[in-house]
Each structure stands twice: as structure tokens, then as C-alpha cells.
Amino acid sequence: MQSNTRFAMTSIAERCLGVLKRYAGWRPRPTRQLRLCETLALGERRFLAVVEFEQQRFLVGGTGTSVALLSQLPAAPSAAAWPKESRE
């Protein structure tokens, strides 16, 4: 009985997705390449940010009127490379 229910739910979901694609012009979002990793507000409309783009990381500083690249940072290690105790 459960397999019939799963099949029915999958079928309904596929139909809904088809309707969205045809009539609403909906498309899945492309994978984002630019990611804001972290920000730090410094007050007076100033900030620091770590931005990641295509597996490269950058330290960016900004004010109310400008943004500047401060440094390219080393690539972030993957979570699998971290010591086990730091993941717990």
C-alpha cells in the first residue's frame, strides 16, 4: 500500500513541476558560484567580508561609498580534512 502512495505522490509532484515549467516559466536556479562566507560589521557603515568564488576566497573591505579587495585568502579546507574533534 505504501509503494502505491509513494508512486502517487511522485506522480503528483512531477505533474506540478511540469505545470510550473510550462505556464509560469519556472526554471530551477542555476548553481551559485559567488558565496558570502562571513561578514563583520565595523561600525560607521564599514565592514569586512570573506567572499568565495570558484573555490577561491577573498577578504573584502567596504564603506558606505566604496568596496576594496584586501587580500586573496588560502582555499578553505573541506570538512572531511578537519580533525574529528573540531567537527563535533
C-alpha positions as CSV (number, residue, x, y, z in Angstrom):
1,M,0.0,0.0,0.0
2,Q,2.8,2.4,0.8
3,S,4.5,1.9,-2.6
4,N,1.2,3.0,-4.3
5,T,1.1,6.1,-2.1
6,R,4.7,6.9,-2.9
7,F,4.1,6.4,-6.6
8,A,1.0,8.7,-6.4
9,M,2.9,11.4,-4.5
10,T,5.8,11.3,-7.0
11,S,3.4,11.4,-9.9
12,I,1.6,14.5,-8.4
13,A,5.0,16.2,-7.8
14,E,6.1,15.6,-11.3
15,R,2.8,17.0,-12.7
16,C,3.1,20.1,-10.5
17,L,6.7,20.7,-11.7
18,G,5.6,20.3,-15.3
19,V,2.8,22.8,-14.9
20,L,5.2,25.3,-13.3
21,K,7.7,24.9,-16.1
22,R,5.1,25.3,-18.9
23,Y,2.8,28.0,-17.6
24,A,4.8,30.0,-15.1
25,G,8.1,29.9,-16.9
26,W,9.8,28.5,-13.8
27,R,13.2,27.0,-14.1
28,P,15.5,25.6,-11.5
29,R,18.0,28.0,-10.1
30,P,21.5,27.6,-11.5
31,T,24.2,26.7,-9.1
32,R,25.6,29.8,-7.5
33,Q,29.3,30.5,-8.0
34,L,29.6,33.5,-5.7
35,R,29.1,32.9,-1.9
36,L,29.3,35.3,1.0
37,C,31.0,33.2,3.7
38,E,31.2,35.7,6.6
39,T,30.8,39.4,7.4
40,L,32.0,41.5,10.2
41,A,30.4,45.0,10.8
42,L,32.9,47.5,12.0
43,G,30.5,50.4,12.6
44,E,30.1,53.7,10.8
45,R,28.9,51.8,7.7
46,R,32.2,49.8,7.4
47,F,32.5,46.0,7.1
48,L,34.9,43.1,6.3
49,A,33.7,40.2,4.3
50,V,35.0,36.8,3.1
51,V,33.7,36.0,-0.3
52,E,34.2,32.7,-2.2
53,F,34.2,32.5,-6.0
54,E,35.1,29.3,-7.9
55,Q,36.9,27.8,-4.9
56,Q,38.9,30.9,-4.3
57,R,38.4,33.1,-1.2
58,F,38.9,36.8,-0.9
59,L,38.9,39.3,2.0
60,V,36.9,42.4,1.0
61,G,36.5,45.6,2.9
62,G,33.8,48.2,2.4
63,T,32.5,51.6,3.5
64,G,29.3,53.5,2.7
65,T,30.9,54.6,-0.6
66,S,33.4,52.0,-1.7
67,V,34.4,48.3,-1.7
68,A,38.0,47.1,-2.0
69,L,39.8,43.8,-2.3
70,L,42.1,43.5,0.6
71,S,43.6,40.1,0.1
72,Q,43.2,36.7,-1.5
73,L,42.9,34.1,1.2
74,P,44.1,30.4,1.1
75,A,41.4,28.0,-0.1
76,A,39.1,26.7,2.7
77,P,39.8,23.1,3.7
78,S,37.0,20.7,3.1
79,A,35.1,19.5,6.2
80,A,36.5,16.0,5.6
81,A,40.0,17.3,6.1
82,W,39.2,18.8,9.5
83,P,40.3,16.9,12.7
84,K,37.4,14.9,14.0
85,E,37.2,16.7,17.4
86,S,36.7,20.1,15.6
87,R,33.6,18.7,13.8
88,E,31.9,17.5,17.0
